[in-house]
Amino acid sequence: MEDLIKNKLQLFSSSLNEPQYLQSACELVICSYLAKLYKNAFKYELQVNPPKDVDCSFTESGIQFNVEIKCADFSKSNRINEEDGYKIGFLGRNPDVDAVFNDLAGAFQAIPDGKPLIKQQHMDNKLKDYLQSAHGKFSQQLREDHLNVLAICCDTPLDIQKWFGYMYENQGLFTNDSFYEKENYNLVDIVFITNLYHRHYLYRSKDKISNHWLLDKSFNLVFSNPHRLLDKKSSILRFCDIMPNYSHELCKYQVPGDAEDYVKNSIRIPHFVGDELEAKGIFHFQPNSEITAENI
């Protein structure tokens, strides 16, 4: 507890390491939610694969759920988003990305306002690193009674759509043509995506969001790793019952309009948030937020 307060949350530090604080805050939200649910079956920083430990673990109905939590450092991405220009990003991997960007950048130079085309940060290598790191922390022995979870804390609905793309779009890590060897992360059974980063970053500017420290007030999704070594279907479904999430609702949701399915799938998550949540007064995100430090 002392280490958490002094070092991770930095409550008594004269200066703030913001990425470290955000990682610790996101980790604490998830751990505290599970600790309250499983007071006698929760373990903090359990060594599942000694000497390596996971952020937390809990046991229910004979299943041990091992949870490793990561929060991406969005510092570079935020700097790019604050630049004055037109932003472009890519879902999945495009081998001709530089050529496509250069062609489009040339076209944008002809626009009278003179604003440049700016390439957004692509984070699929971060996801690869998180998967590989979590893989090394889970037991190397195959266990039907263990469910291994990687939780990733993300930003806006569009950002979460991009992380979905890192998993399932072209050469995504959960596709058959993954850009990285699947054997390096096949001990990860599921990925739990949450917007906890968004809820804690510059939180004073986000007046539509409340209860920043409650997981059940966050936007969460569960995705299974098709490359996992054991099926564990019942354990995965149980985890979906335990953790608040919109996975079932998102699967049923259909993006309106006549666009091709691949286009609809590329905007499904932002549309779902707008149509099914914010239109009904449910705000897990700050609406239309491109929040910058100048807004505080």
N, C-alpha and C positions, 0 to 999 in steps of 0.2 A: 504494500500500500504506500509506503514511504517512497519507494522508487517510482511508482506510478505518479504520485503527486509532484515530487521534486524534479524528476528527470524526464519522464514522458510528457506530462502535461505542463511542465516548466512553470508552475504557479509562483515560484519564488525567484525566478531568473530575471536578471536585469535586461536581457534581450531575448527575443523569441525566434526560435528556429521553426518557421511556419510549417514547412512540409512535415517535420517530425511531430509537431503538435497535432496537425490534421490527421496523421496516421494514428496517433494515440487516441484522439477523440473518437474516431470511427471505430477503432478496436474496442474501446470502452463501451460504446453503445451496444455492440453486438454481444460482448461478453456479459455485460450487466443484464441484458434481456434474458440470456440463457441461465445465468446464475440465479436470477429470481425464480425462474421456472423450475430449476432442478437444484434446489438448495443442497441436497444431500448427494447429488450425483454429478456435480460440476467440478471440474478441475482446471485451474489456471496454469498455463505454460507446462502442460504435461509432456514428458519425454516419451513420445510414441515410438520414435526410432532413435534411442540414445546414441550420442549425447544431445541430439537435436530435439527441440520441443516445438509443439504447435501452440498457437495462441490460447486455445481453450479446447476442452473436451467435455462431453457429458454422456451419460448412459441412460437409455430408456428401453424398456421391453427387451433387454438382452442385447441391444445394439449400442455400440460405442460410436458416437459422432465426433470426429476429429475436425476442428475448424482452424484453418490458417487464414489470416486476414491481411489484405494488402490495400493500400491507398496510393494511387499513382501520384507522382509529383507533376502537377499541372502548371508549374511555373513558366516553362517555355511556351506551352499552349496558350496560357493567359496573356503572355506578352504579345504573341502573334495576333490573338483576337483583339487586342487593344490597338493594333495598328490600323491606320486609316486606309482602307482599300477593299477590294472585293476578295472574299475568301473562297477557296476551293478545297474540298477534301475528297477522299476516295474510300469506297467501301471495299474491303478485301484488298488483294494485291493486284496491281496492274503492271506487267513487265514494261509497258511503254509509257509509264507515268510521266517521266521527264519530257518525253517528246510531246505528249498531250498537253502538259502544262505550258511548255514553251510556245506551242502553237496558239493556245488560248491567251497566253500573256501578250503575244504579239497583237492579237485581235483587240484586246482590252486597251492597248495603247492608243487606239484610234478613237476611244470614247472621249467626248469633249471635257468631262470633269477631270481627266488626267489621273485618276486614281489607279494604282497598280493592282494586278492580280497577285494574291498572296496564298501560298500553299500552307494549309493547316498541318499541324503535327500529326503524324501517323504513329500509333502506339502499339501495333501488333507485336513488336519486339519486347515491349514491356509485359504484355500478356504471356508471351513465350517464357520470359524470365520468371514470372510469377508461378506459372505452371511447373516449370522445372524445379524451382526452389521448394514449392509445396510437395512435389513428388519425392524429394529427398528427405522430407520431414516425416512422411508417413511410413508405417511399418512396411518393410520390404517383403514380408511374408503375406501371401494372399489371405485375407480374412473376410469371410462372409458376414461376420458379426461386426465389422468396422465399415463405416461410411465416411469417406475422406472428402472434405469440403474445402474449396478455395473460395473465399469471399473477397470481392473486389469492389471498392468504393469509388463511384464515378460521379459525373457532373450532371449536365442537362439531359433532357430526353434525346436530343440529337447525339450527344456524346455516348449515351448508352446504346443508341442504334449503331454507332461506329464500333463499339466493343462487341456487339452482336456480329457485326461484319468481320471482325478479327477472328471470330470463331467459325462462322458459317458461310461467309462469302468466298470469292475466288482465292484459292490456296489458303483458306482459313484453317486454323489449328484443329478444328473439329470436323474437317472435311477429309475425303479420301486422298486429296492431292495437297495435304498440308505442307507448308514451306519448311517445316521442321520435323525431325524424327519423332514419331508418336511414342516410341518406347521411352522417351525421356519425360513423359508426363502421364502415362497410362495408369498410375496409381491414384490420380485425381479422379474421383467419381463424378462430382458435380461442381459447377461454378455458380455461386450465389452473387448476383449483381445487385448493388444497392446504390442509391443516390446520396449516401451519407456525406460524401465529399461536398456535394452541392449545398447540402443543408448546413454545413459548418463553415464553408469558405465565405468570408465577408458577410456573415449572417445578419449583421445589423441592417444591411441594405435590403433584406428580403422580408418585407412586412407581411407577405401573404403566407409565410411559413410559420408554424408554431410547433412547440414541443420538439425542438431540434435534437434532443437527446433520447427520443423514444423510437425504437426500431419499428414499432407498429404504426407509426405516423410517417414512415419513409416509403419510398417507391422501390420495390424489390421484385426480382425475377429469379427463377431457378432454371438452369440449363444442365442437362446431363452430358457427360463426355462419352461419345460413341466409341471411343478407343479404350474405355476402361476394361479391365481384364475379367471382371465378374459382373453379372447382370445387376444384382442388388435392387431389383425393381421395387420390392415392398419397402425397403429401407429408404429409397429415394422418395416414394410417395409419403412415407411417414414424415420425412424431413419437410416436405411441402406442407404438411398439416401443421407442423410445429412452428415454422417460420412464416410470418406474414408476407404474402407475395401475391402478385397479379398474373402469374403464369397461365393459369387456367382461363382467366378472362381475356388475356391477350391472344391466346390460341383461338378463341371463338370469334374474336373481333375481325371484321372485314373493313378494309379501307374503302370508303365510297369513291365512286367515279368509274370511268371506263379505261383507265390506264392499264397497261400490261401488268401481269402479276408480279414480275420482277421489280417493276417500278414501285408498286404498292408495298411490296415487302421491304423495300429500302427506306420507307418512311412510316412503317407500321407503328413503331413505338411512339414517336412524337404525335402522330394522329390519334392513337389510343389515349394518350395523356390528355390531349385537348378535347376529344369527343366524349370519352367515357368518364373522365375525372373532372377536369376543370370546368367543363360545361355544366356539371352538376354541383359545382362549388367545392370540390375536393382538391386542395392544393398541396401537393407534395413538393412542388417546384415553385420558384418565383416565376410567374408568367412572363414570357418574352424577355428573359433575363440574359443580357450580355453585361453582367455586373463588372464594374471596374473600381479601382481604389478611389477614383475621383468622386464616386457617388456617395461615399460614406460621409 
